[in-house]
Amino acid sequence: MITIEELYNFYKNHPEISTDTRNISPNSLFFALKGDRFNGNYFAKEALEKGASFAICDEKTDSDSRIIIVENVLETLQKLAIHHRDTLKIPIIGITGTNGKTTTKELLQTILKTKYFVLATLGNLNNHIGVPLTLLSITNQHEIAIIEMGANHIGEIADLCTIAKPTHGIITNIGKAHLEGFGSTEGVIQAKRALYDYVIKNNGKLIVDSDNELLMKLSENADRFLYGEKFGNIVGKISINAPQISVLVEEKNTHIHTQLVGSYNLKNILAAIATGRLFNIDMDTIANALSFYQPQNNRSQLIKGKNNTIIMDAYNANPSSMIESLNNLQNISHNNKVIILGDMLELGTESINEHQKIVDKIKEMDLNQSILIGECFSKIQKPDSIQTFQSTADAILFLEKNPILKALILIKGSRGLKLENVLPYIEKA
């Protein structure tokens, strides 16, 4: 059986990693990962035929000498990533949180790349497979890496820390999400705090929201750099919310105009600014970089349709982010506000209760139209003024016959609802 040290020598000669035969990089190492619905071992021969130099497998499905057999492919990938991480001398910034971690990562990358050669997690490859793949993408040219860490069960962040070994840590916030896996809000806290615990134990530095009592308590024994609205190394507040936000930072009285929608993005912006300053990037450079950042992937996007203005924030949703989005909409001045909300998934036994809280919030708001989509929202007691549809497809049929005109529309829901499919029917209205 090959050792990790021996495999690392293969990796040094073939530093590209492939896991999908639909996207094989020439001269790469193909790792035959398994999933609930696939077994990569059966694709090893195809990977080699498409240009991979070697295939790492834990089942022998072909006699090709380029197939390297290991005990467990996933564990081998993770051990290889750890081995590579141990050769790196650069700062590794770990980011996790219930909401905002991907946006914070993107903003931070935008800032840091003005001075450094930066590698950041691609998309949302933030799990037990994505983190190793990201680490193995770091070359000797990179000067800083940003590793996003996601989890839906206790212990996952701790495991990811043992792989990535972050020198710096950011927890954006801790709220209600994935309660089905975590079991309770206490479970979420236990899982997320693992990033702080690792960085503190290894004498690293934390970047902490000074307005968040829980995060301040969890980091009280840490070497930390603070940001917030009231006090800290970086202090800032929303100056414009119309609906794209501008931020006023106390340092040099700096006004930063962004293309982000939602006052809830203030903390993501401040976290990125704080980290940029920690790495000696001047405030003028930071302000300029953030002004050009354009949100993508249905996260905090402002879309101008033919007749409607759309706040598109439907990459994902949980109780805390949903309330934040509704509060933000409430604070924007507009005479025709409409919401299209989808179910919040993975809430377990708390699902009905949390969806009821959203409906109760909607009843307090001054909205011209409210559309709720999904099985969970369909089960909730609600006034007749709130329209409910079992599926996104059903809602689309309604929108085709009943177009929304001259409105400010918030679209938010869990990824499984695919709310982006309603966009064509309200953009062209």
C-alpha positions in Angstrom: 0.0 0.0 0.0 1.4 3.4 -1.0 2.3 5.8 1.8 1.2 9.5 1.9 4.8 10.6 1.5 5.1 8.5 -1.7 1.8 9.8 -3.0 2.9 13.3 -2.3 5.8 12.8 -4.7 3.3 11.8 -7.3 1.3 15.0 -6.5 4.4 17.2 -6.8 4.8 16.0 -10.4 1.0 16.1 -11.0 -0.4 18.9 -8.9 -3.8 19.0 -10.6 -6.5 17.0 -8.8 -9.5 15.7 -10.6 -12.6 14.0 -9.1 -15.0 14.1 -12.0 -14.5 12.5 -15.4 -16.5 15.2 -17.0 -13.7 17.7 -16.1 -10.4 15.8 -16.2 -7.3 18.0 -16.1 -4.5 16.7 -18.3 -1.7 14.9 -16.3 -3.8 15.1 -13.1 -4.3 12.7 -10.3 -7.9 11.3 -10.4 -9.3 10.6 -6.9 -12.1 8.0 -7.3 -14.5 9.4 -4.6 -17.7 7.6 -3.6 -21.1 9.1 -2.9 -24.6 7.9 -2.2 -25.3 7.6 -5.9 -21.9 7.1 -7.5 -18.7 5.1 -7.2 -15.7 6.8 -8.7 -13.8 3.5 -8.9 -15.9 2.5 -11.9 -14.7 5.6 -13.7 -11.0 5.2 -13.2 -10.3 3.8 -16.6 -12.3 6.6 -18.2 -10.3 9.2 -16.3 -7.0 7.7 -17.4 -8.2 7.6 -21.0 -9.2 11.3 -20.8 -5.8 12.4 -19.6 -5.3 11.7 -16.0 -1.8 10.4 -15.2 -2.9 8.2 -12.2 -6.1 7.1 -10.6 -6.3 6.8 -6.8 -8.9 4.0 -6.0 -10.0 1.8 -3.1 -11.5 -0.9 -5.4 -9.6 -2.6 -8.2 -11.9 -2.4 -11.2 -9.1 -2.5 -13.9 -5.6 -3.9 -14.3 -4.1 -0.7 -15.5 -0.7 -0.1 -13.8 -1.6 3.6 -13.4 -4.3 2.7 -10.8 -3.0 3.2 -7.3 -4.9 1.3 -4.6 -5.4 2.8 -1.2 -7.5 1.9 1.8 -10.0 4.8 1.5 -9.9 7.4 -1.2 -11.5 10.2 0.7 -9.3 9.7 3.8 -6.3 9.6 1.5 -7.3 12.9 -0.2 -7.6 14.5 3.2 -4.3 13.1 4.5 -2.6 14.3 1.3 -4.1 17.8 1.8 -2.8 17.8 5.4 0.7 16.7 4.3 0.7 19.6 1.7 -0.6 22.0 4.3 2.3 21.2 6.6 4.7 22.4 3.8 3.0 25.8 3.6 4.3 28.8 5.5 1.6 31.3 4.5 -1.3 32.7 6.5 -4.5 30.6 6.2 -7.7 32.5 7.0 -10.6 30.2 8.0 -14.1 31.6 7.6 -17.3 30.0 8.9 -20.7 31.2 10.2 -24.4 30.7 9.8 -24.9 33.6 7.3 -22.5 35.6 5.2 -19.4 33.4 5.1 -19.3 33.1 1.3 -19.9 36.9 0.8 -17.3 37.7 3.4 -14.8 35.3 1.7 -15.5 37.0 -1.7 -15.1 40.5 -0.3 -11.9 39.6 1.6 -10.4 38.1 -1.6 -11.3 41.2 -3.5 -9.4 43.3 -0.9 -6.4 41.0 -0.4 -5.7 40.5 -4.0 -4.8 44.1 -4.4 -1.5 43.4 -2.6 -1.1 39.6 -2.5 -1.4 36.5 -4.6 -4.4 35.0 -3.0 -6.2 31.6 -3.3 -9.7 31.4 -2.0 -12.3 28.6 -1.8 -13.9 28.3 -5.2 -17.7 28.7 -5.1 -19.0 26.9 -2.0 -16.5 24.0 -1.9 -16.4 24.3 1.8 -16.9 20.7 3.1 -14.8 17.6 3.8 -14.1 17.2 0.1 -13.9 20.9 -1.0 -11.5 22.0 1.7 -8.8 19.4 0.9 -9.2 20.2 -2.8 -8.8 23.9 -2.1 -5.6 23.3 0.0 -4.2 21.1 -2.8 -4.7 24.0 -5.2 -2.2 26.2 -3.2 1.1 26.6 -4.9 4.4 28.0 -3.7 3.4 31.3 -5.5 0.4 31.9 -3.2 1.0 34.4 -0.4 -2.4 34.0 1.5 -5.2 31.5 1.4 -8.8 31.9 2.4 -10.6 28.7 3.3 -14.4 28.7 3.7 -15.7 26.1 6.1 -19.3 24.9 6.1 -21.0 22.3 8.3 -24.4 20.8 9.1 -23.3 18.5 11.9 -21.4 18.9 15.1 -17.7 18.1 14.7 -17.4 19.0 11.0 -15.7 22.4 11.6 -13.3 20.8 14.0 -12.4 18.2 11.4 -11.9 20.8 8.7 -9.6 22.8 11.1 -7.4 19.7 11.5 -7.0 19.7 7.7 -6.7 23.4 6.9 -4.9 24.4 10.1 -6.0 28.1 10.0 -3.7 30.8 11.4 -6.6 33.3 11.4 -10.3 32.8 12.0 -13.5 34.6 11.3 -17.0 33.5 12.5 -19.4 35.8 10.8 -22.3 34.9 13.2 -24.0 32.0 14.8 -27.7 31.5 14.2 -30.4 29.0 13.4 -29.5 26.8 10.4 -29.3 23.1 9.7 -31.0 22.4 13.0 -31.9 19.0 11.7 -28.2 18.0 11.8 -27.0 20.1 14.7 -30.0 19.3 16.9 -30.3 22.7 18.5 -28.9 26.2 18.5 -26.5 25.0 21.2 -25.3 22.4 18.7 -24.7 25.1 16.1 -22.6 27.1 18.7 -20.6 24.0 19.6 -19.9 23.3 15.9 -18.9 26.8 14.9 -16.8 27.7 17.9 -14.4 24.9 16.9 -12.7 27.4 14.5 -12.1 29.8 17.4 -10.9 27.0 19.6 -8.4 25.8 17.0 -7.0 29.2 16.3 -6.7 30.1 20.0 -5.0 26.8 20.8 -2.5 27.4 18.1 -1.7 31.0 19.0 -3.3 32.4 15.9 -5.4 35.6 15.5 -9.2 36.0 15.4 -11.1 38.8 13.6 -14.3 39.3 15.8 -17.5 41.2 15.6 -17.4 43.4 18.7 -21.2 43.9 18.6 -21.9 40.2 18.9 -21.9 39.2 22.6 -21.7 35.5 21.9 -18.7 35.8 19.6 -17.0 38.2 22.1 -17.5 35.7 24.9 -16.2 32.7 22.8 -13.1 34.7 21.8 -12.4 36.4 25.2 -9.1 34.5 25.6 -7.9 35.1 22.1 -5.5 37.5 20.3 -8.2 39.3 18.4 -8.8 42.2 15.9 -12.2 43.8 16.4 -14.7 45.3 14.1 -18.2 46.7 14.8 -20.6 49.6 14.7 -19.7 50.9 18.2 -16.0 50.0 19.0 -13.1 48.1 17.7 -10.1 48.4 15.4 -12.5 49.0 12.6 -15.7 50.9 13.3 -18.3 51.5 10.6 -22.0 52.0 9.9 -24.5 52.1 7.0 -24.7 55.5 5.5 -27.0 54.7 2.6 -29.5 51.9 2.0 -31.4 52.6 -1.2 -31.3 49.5 -1.7 -27.5 49.2 -2.5 -25.6 50.1 0.6 -22.8 52.5 1.4 -20.7 52.3 4.5 -19.0 55.0 6.5 -15.8 53.8 8.2 -14.4 55.9 11.0 -10.8 55.5 9.9 -10.0 58.5 7.7 -13.8 59.1 7.6 -13.9 56.7 4.6 -17.1 56.4 2.5 -17.4 53.1 0.7 -20.0 52.7 -2.0 -20.9 49.1 -2.7 -23.0 47.1 -5.1 -24.3 44.9 -2.3 -28.0 44.9 -1.3 -29.0 44.5 2.4 -28.0 46.2 5.6 -27.1 42.7 6.9 -24.0 42.9 4.7 -22.5 45.6 6.9 -20.8 43.0 9.1 -19.5 41.1 6.1 -18.0 44.3 4.8 -16.5 45.3 8.1 -15.0 41.8 8.6 -13.4 42.0 5.2 -12.1 45.5 5.9 -10.7 44.6 9.3 -8.8 41.6 7.8 -7.5 43.7 5.0 -6.2 46.3 7.5 -4.7 43.5 9.6 -2.7 42.5 6.5 -1.6 46.1 6.0 -3.8 47.2 3.0 -4.5 50.9 3.2 -8.1 52.1 3.5 -8.2 53.9 0.2 -7.2 50.7 -1.6 -9.9 48.8 0.3 -12.6 51.3 -0.5 -11.7 51.2 -4.2 -11.7 47.4 -4.3 -15.0 47.1 -2.5 -16.7 49.6 -4.8 -16.0 47.4 -7.8 -17.1 44.1 -6.2 -20.2 42.7 -7.9 -22.2 40.0 -6.1 -23.1 36.9 -8.0 -24.8 33.5 -7.7 -28.1 35.0 -6.4 -26.5 36.5 -3.3 -27.4 40.0 -2.4 -27.8 41.0 -6.0 -29.8 44.0 -7.3 -31.5 43.2 -10.6 -33.2 45.8 -12.7 -36.0 44.3 -14.7 -38.2 45.9 -17.4 -40.6 47.2 -14.8 -39.4 45.8 -11.5 -36.4 46.1 -9.2 -35.4 42.8 -7.7 -33.4 42.0 -4.6 -32.2 38.5 -5.4 -30.9 36.7 -2.3 -32.1 33.1 -3.0 -28.9 31.1 -2.8 -30.0 29.9 0.6 -32.1 30.8 3.7 -32.5 30.1 7.3 -34.6 31.8 10.1 -32.0 34.4 11.0 -31.1 35.4 7.4 -34.8 35.5 6.4 -35.7 37.9 9.3 -32.6 40.0 8.4 -33.8 40.2 4.7 -37.3 41.2 5.8 -36.0 43.8 8.2 -33.9 45.2 5.4 -36.8 45.4 3.0 -38.9 47.1 5.7 -36.2 49.9 6.0 -36.1 50.7 2.3 -38.4 53.4 1.1 -40.7 52.2 -1.8 -44.4 52.4 -2.4 -44.9 48.9 -3.9 -43.0 46.2 -1.9 -43.5 42.5 -2.8 -42.0 39.3 -1.3 -41.5 35.9 -2.9 -40.2 33.6 -0.2 -39.4 29.9 -0.3 -39.2 27.3 2.4 -36.3 27.2 4.8 -35.0 23.6 4.7 -33.2 21.4 7.2 -34.9 22.8 10.3 -36.0 19.5 11.6 -38.6 19.6 14.4 -38.3 23.4 14.6 -39.5 23.8 11.0 -43.2 24.7 11.5 -42.4 27.0 14.4 -39.8 28.9 12.5 -41.9 29.3 9.4 -44.8 30.5 11.6 -42.4 33.2 12.9 -41.7 34.4 9.4 -45.5 34.6 8.6 -46.0 36.5 11.8 -43.3 39.0 10.7 -44.9 39.4 7.3 -48.2 40.3 8.9 -46.5 43.2 10.6 -45.1 44.6 7.4 -46.5 47.1 4.9 -46.4 44.9 1.8 -48.5 45.1 -1.4 -48.1 41.4 -2.2 -46.8 38.3 -0.4 -46.1 35.0 -2.2 -44.9 32.0 -0.2 -43.6 28.8 -1.8 -43.1 25.3 -0.5 -44.7 22.6 1.6 -43.6 24.1 5.0 -45.2 27.5 4.3 -48.3 25.8 3.0 -48.9 24.2 6.4 -48.8 27.5 8.3 -51.9 29.4 9.4 -51.9 32.7 7.5 -54.3 35.5 6.4 -55.9 35.2 2.9 -53.8 38.2 1.7 -50.8 35.9 1.7 -50.7 33.7 -1.4 -49.2 30.2 -1.0 -48.0 27.7 -3.6 -46.7 24.2 -3.1 -43.9 24.5 -5.6 -42.0 27.1 -7.6 -43.6 25.7 -10.8 -47.0 26.5 -9.4 -45.9 30.0 -8.5 -44.6 30.6 -12.0 -48.0 29.6 -13.5 -49.6 32.2 -11.3 -47.0 34.9 -12.2 -47.5 34.3 -15.9 -51.2 35.2 -15.6 -50.8 37.8 -12.9 -47.7 39.9 -13.6 -46.1 42.0 -10.9 -45.5 45.6 -12.1 -43.4 48.6 -10.8 -42.4 46.8 -7.6 -39.4 46.3 -5.4 -39.4 42.5 -5.0 -37.4 40.5 -2.5 -36.8 36.8 -3.5 -35.4 34.6 -0.8 -35.5 30.9 0.0 -33.5 27.7 0.4 -31.5 26.5 -2.5 -33.7 23.4 -3.0 -36.7 25.6 -4.0 -34.8 27.0 -7.1 -36.4 30.4 -6.8 -34.1 31.7 -9.5 -36.6 30.1 -11.9 -39.1 32.8 -11.2 -36.8 35.6 -12.4 -37.7 35.5 -16.1 -41.3 36.0 -15.2 -40.8 39.1 -13.1 -37.8 40.6 -15.1 -39.8 40.8 -18.3 -43.1 41.8 -16.7 
